[in-house]
Amino acid sequence: MKRILTLLPLALLACERGAEDTATTLDHVTGESVTIARDETGTPHIYARSTAAAMYGLGYAQAQDRLFQMNYRRLAMQGRLAEHFAEDESQATGADLNQRRAFNQDLIAKDSLVRRIGYDRIAQAKWNRLPGDTPRLLKAFADGVNAYLASSSFTLSDAFTSAGITSVDPWRPEDALLVWDFVGRAFGGPNIQSEINKLLDCEDGNGCSLPPCDRPIDESAAVVPQPEDGEWPPPGSIYACHQPGTEIRPEIEFKASHGWVVHGSRLTTGKSALFTDPKLPLNGPSPLYQSHVHTQEMNARGVGFAGAPGFIIFWNEYVGQTVTAGGGDIGDLFELSPRGTGYVVDGQTLTYDTHTETIAVRFGAPVTITIRESVFGPVVTESLANVPAGREFAVRHVEHFEPDRHTMVAVLNMMRATSLAEYRAALNEWMSPTVNALYAGVDRGDTGPGHIAYHALFGMPERVRNVVQGLDLTGRIPFDGSTRANDWRSIRGLDWHPFVIDPPEGYLFSGNHLPVGSWYDDVVGYTGLAGNGDSLRSLRLRYLFDRALGTSAAVTPRTIHAFHFDAGGTHVELLADVLEALLASGTISIPAANDFGVTRNEMAGKTLAALRLWLASGAQIENSNPWFPITRRAGPRMIQQSRYGANPEFSCTYNEAAGGVAFALKTFDRTGQVTPELQQFAITVAALLWNDARGDGVVADPSQWPSVVPPPPTPIQFQANWSCLDYTTNANFCSLDTQYDTSVRLDRNNTNTIASVNVTSYTASIDFSDVDAAEAIAPPGVSEHVTSPHFADVLPALENVAEGDLDALLPAPLTRALVTEMSVQTLRYAP
């Protein structure tokens, strides 16, 4: 049943606690007028003459909507979580006491680490050294936040009450940098503990736990192909790339995003188009914040992060960008050579720059830590586990290395770009988070089809190689810090990053998969971009594009828009094909309908019987599909059984994880040959899937499984953000206040599908032949005030998306006359 997003009357919106007044004028009697117009979802549209005034209005609007989220991110990067979120241990006993104590210790440990790394110190020193007008815009944004804090309508949301926080410090210009670095740290920050673990693993003399085989990389999965002339960087080419030198790029906790762009030559409109679909944990409010900023030099709409003025996913009249999480490595450990109270570099004894900081702990005694700085960066030994006595480690990361560069410069300039050239110029300032960026647009004044592009974005250090025991472990273990010769050389510019512009296929896509193949040169050193092939989602997109554009010169944007709602699984379809081949050869058999089967081969046959019915039903991985007990686990089971420890033959032949699975299935699809490694893999996976389904209580005959399986409610935790993923060890503390948790029924809830909606996204389709016809669905919870009508009002539309409704996205115009303005607020900006 289709649910309608209700348009709330202006009078009701005006009563929203902690949100906008219908007409509020600040005390400034002079200055520039700033208008905040809110549409039916509460999304703020900021109108001003100057960009500085618009940033002022955006800061005001964000503080109205997401002050707790903003403040939380700032506290996390200041090392002040324990000060505000530590649990009271005094009245707890038993298991409850142990949980609270572990939670508090974890908060103190995380606070200690971020203080040692010095994010806040760096931001304070950096913000007014940034180029162009970025310092002025950051100041204007902070002024807007503080104007709301000083306004008569200011009120703390229920989140503050639940956390026991009664006041908020004024917002500083540098706090926007902290918010952005908070996100960058969650998606690709220095993974220093893993370097210690790998170092100790190698020192144990077991070959660094690497398998005794040369596992392949699926070159066909790379977004950026090898230059035809084989040179690097190829003169005058559209490619510029570089070799990683290790087998596996750094892991990211949550990878489910995807996006795609199509060149105007492949669309009936004749103009390029952008399709966005980032995926993050589904929380209320979302980690993403949608807004629209319109000035004389900028008319941009998209999502960013509350507490910072820039968009990470956006479009204006001429250019647009979407991103997926990348794998670039932006930090390294250096092992120091202690001597007395100092350390030795190039034979000279150096002393640390030292100071102390005190971590306040709610309900507990304060903790004082000593901060030590070396020539390679801050010392983090005390924040690492399993470090042998007497050894010291410092961390080098891009925020320290480049004192006058920050991604905030890039995003503010991107939003004003009117051409691909201007967009690329802005990208030179991108440092973190590490992302795969997809671009589409039509240059201002260009009557042609426009351009599409891909860029691997992050601050790319120029490193030396780090070879240990004959293995290239650059970026995976600490460098020797006894000599400056091992230090980073520089942060490379944009042309050193993998990118491709206007490929001949006419489309590009990313599903967190391999940016570049093994051909990528080793001039710069390890970057972390290797990957090992397709993700299961990029595999699906590969097949969808081949079906849509493989034999067609042009299709309608609507055809490509439909990809958003595809819940199919190519990996499951190809598994069924492998099982059919094994059945035809007599390797497996299908028992009678009322027989569960006993042997692995018989159970694999039962899985095939279920998959035949699934394919006939439309092959969608949905809760309401009767064969969901089989299909929902197929991806995780495949990845599990691809690991070297589970199936060394498969791992060595095809590689591991999603990349190895996709490579094996694509190879079978191309050759029709079931290798012994693939046979063992497919039978094992299918047998496990049948056992899993039996565990769900199914009957032996898949044709008798219930024809309608209502989807269970998907929980949305209140103010979880990344706190439970990044900062705590106890799941009980993931939701700040469970009384505000809500739920939604989302039919398609498998993150290995394009239409996975048990995550928060910013699903949007933008056709540059008519940008005002853009469609998007904002992430849940524009407002964090639980009494606000905009706390959960997009959930009905989200359920429509889950049902595969191609019209479920909401209008997202850039022209003000097309915006449904439910309330209007006027401010005065007087810098």
Secondary structure as GFF3:
##gff-version 3
##sequence-region A 1 831
A	DSSP	alpha_helix	10	14	.	.	.	ID=ss1
A	DSSP	beta_strand	32	38	.	.	.	ID=ss2
A	DSSP	beta_strand	44	48	.	.	.	ID=ss3
A	DSSP	alpha_helix	51	78	.	.	.	ID=ss4
A	DSSP	alpha_helix	81	85	.	.	.	ID=ss5
A	DSSP	alpha_helix	94	117	.	.	.	ID=ss6
A	DSSP	alpha_helix	119	126	.	.	.	ID=ss7
A	DSSP	three_ten_helix	127	129	.	.	.	ID=ss8
A	DSSP	alpha_helix	134	149	.	.	.	ID=ss9
A	DSSP	alpha_helix	158	163	.	.	.	ID=ss10
A	DSSP	alpha_helix	175	186	.	.	.	ID=ss11
A	DSSP	alpha_helix	192	203	.	.	.	ID=ss12
A	DSSP	three_ten_helix	207	209	.	.	.	ID=ss13
A	DSSP	three_ten_helix	219	221	.	.	.	ID=ss14
A	DSSP	beta_strand	258	262	.	.	.	ID=ss15
A	DSSP	three_ten_helix	264	266	.	.	.	ID=ss16
A	DSSP	beta_strand	273	277	.	.	.	ID=ss17
A	DSSP	beta_strand	279	281	.	.	.	ID=ss18
A	DSSP	beta_strand	283	284	.	.	.	ID=ss19
A	DSSP	beta_strand	289	294	.	.	.	ID=ss20
A	DSSP	beta_strand	299	304	.	.	.	ID=ss21
A	DSSP	beta_strand	311	315	.	.	.	ID=ss22
A	DSSP	beta_strand	319	325	.	.	.	ID=ss23
A	DSSP	beta_strand	331	336	.	.	.	ID=ss24
A	DSSP	beta_strand	338	339	.	.	.	ID=ss25
A	DSSP	beta_strand	342	345	.	.	.	ID=ss26
A	DSSP	beta_strand	348	350	.	.	.	ID=ss27
A	DSSP	beta_strand	353	359	.	.	.	ID=ss28
A	DSSP	beta_strand	367	374	.	.	.	ID=ss29
A	DSSP	beta_strand	377	378	.	.	.	ID=ss30
A	DSSP	three_ten_helix	381	383	.	.	.	ID=ss31
A	DSSP	beta_strand	392	397	.	.	.	ID=ss32
A	DSSP	alpha_helix	398	401	.	.	.	ID=ss33
A	DSSP	alpha_helix	407	414	.	.	.	ID=ss34
A	DSSP	alpha_helix	420	427	.	.	.	ID=ss35
A	DSSP	beta_strand	435	441	.	.	.	ID=ss36
A	DSSP	beta_strand	451	457	.	.	.	ID=ss37
A	DSSP	beta_strand	460	461	.	.	.	ID=ss38
A	DSSP	beta_strand	467	468	.	.	.	ID=ss39
A	DSSP	beta_strand	471	472	.	.	.	ID=ss40
A	DSSP	beta_strand	479	480	.	.	.	ID=ss41
A	DSSP	three_ten_helix	484	486	.	.	.	ID=ss42
A	DSSP	beta_strand	491	492	.	.	.	ID=ss43
A	DSSP	three_ten_helix	494	496	.	.	.	ID=ss44
A	DSSP	beta_strand	499	501	.	.	.	ID=ss45
A	DSSP	beta_strand	507	510	.	.	.	ID=ss46
A	DSSP	alpha_helix	536	549	.	.	.	ID=ss47
A	DSSP	alpha_helix	557	561	.	.	.	ID=ss48
A	DSSP	three_ten_helix	562	565	.	.	.	ID=ss49
A	DSSP	alpha_helix	570	584	.	.	.	ID=ss50
A	DSSP	alpha_helix	600	616	.	.	.	ID=ss51
A	DSSP	alpha_helix	628	631	.	.	.	ID=ss52
A	DSSP	alpha_helix	634	642	.	.	.	ID=ss53
A	DSSP	alpha_helix	648	654	.	.	.	ID=ss54
A	DSSP	alpha_helix	657	671	.	.	.	ID=ss55
A	DSSP	alpha_helix	676	695	.	.	.	ID=ss56
A	DSSP	three_ten_helix	702	704	.	.	.	ID=ss57
A	DSSP	beta_strand	713	718	.	.	.	ID=ss58
A	DSSP	alpha_helix	723	726	.	.	.	ID=ss59
A	DSSP	three_ten_helix	731	733	.	.	.	ID=ss60
A	DSSP	three_ten_helix	738	740	.	.	.	ID=ss61
A	DSSP	beta_strand	742	745	.	.	.	ID=ss62
A	DSSP	beta_strand	759	761	.	.	.	ID=ss63
A	DSSP	beta_strand	764	767	.	.	.	ID=ss64
A	DSSP	three_ten_helix	771	773	.	.	.	ID=ss65
A	DSSP	beta_strand	775	776	.	.	.	ID=ss66
A	DSSP	alpha_helix	795	802	.	.	.	ID=ss67
A	DSSP	beta_strand	810	811	.	.	.	ID=ss68
A	DSSP	three_ten_helix	816	818	.	.	.	ID=ss69
A	DSSP	beta_strand	823	829	.	.	.	ID=ss70
###
